[in-house]
């Protein structure tokens, strides 16, 4: 019996790199396709979403709201004007009240003497006969409660008892007469002096100044 010839060494199995590479490539392509599919489904804009540019807006029709807008504005303007008129009226009333109070505090017969002076000057032409016997100086507002007042000084330079009457105009910066007041004194003895007040009843603004217009001795 012949001995079996010795077996030679087994050749190692030949690897199949082509098949392995093909499988790897197929797996990669499949994964990539899946990713692309997911990205396409979730990220790609739809037909409706792709229109990102909106149409040009149309300006609103102003006629549809102009009246609604104007009405509140007119109402506010009206209220502001009414408030301003009320404030001005209150200021005038306050100034007049303070003037009356100041006149009353000066002398109890002030109003009667001033009315007599007004009556005496009705028929006087020109500036009167006593301009040289009357002088006028301003009175500080701090001493009159904020009222515009001037001190009128009468001097009887005759040898007889006399009554005096003056007209004082309160004028603005342009010289326009805003208010006229009449001031008088009665039974002023010869060589004596008397002082009375010409008091404006106008509000503090606009600023006025006193002007001696007429002076009459009678």
Buried (B, 14 or more C-beta within 10 A) or exposed (E): EEEEEEEEEEEEEEEEEEEEEEEEEEEEEEEEEEEEEEEEEEEEEEEEEEEEEEEEEEEEEEEEEEEEEEEEEEEEEEEEEEEEEEEEEEBEEEBBEBBBEBBEEBEEEBEEBBEBBBEBBEEBEEEBEBBEBBBBEEBEEEEBEBBBBBBBBBBBEBEEEBBBBBBBBBBBEEEEEEBBBBBBBBEBEEEEEBEBBBBBBBBBEEEBBBBBBBBBBB
